[in-house]
């Protein structure tokens, strides 16, 4: 892959597991030489380490603004990922902006890791 990758993962699914998975996938992609932006990681750090909660609408608006500056959207396919309203909005925005979308299954990318809590 080349360009900036926007890594999308449903964060509210299971916050800690989503954060851990996002970090592992981001790390793997970066070790392959990619530039990766992952809002779920940023959100988790701001929320849990700084203690600031950002309103959902403001967060989605922020994420869509970041997405439009990326070259590829990579969706992490985990349980129920397709039910995330935020991810649906990101996918629609990627389509409107002409940003290609790829799908990543963490069990294939990072074998041997349990994706269950």
Order of alpha helices (4+ residues) and beta strands (2+ residues): beta-alpha-beta-alpha-alpha-beta-alpha-beta-alpha
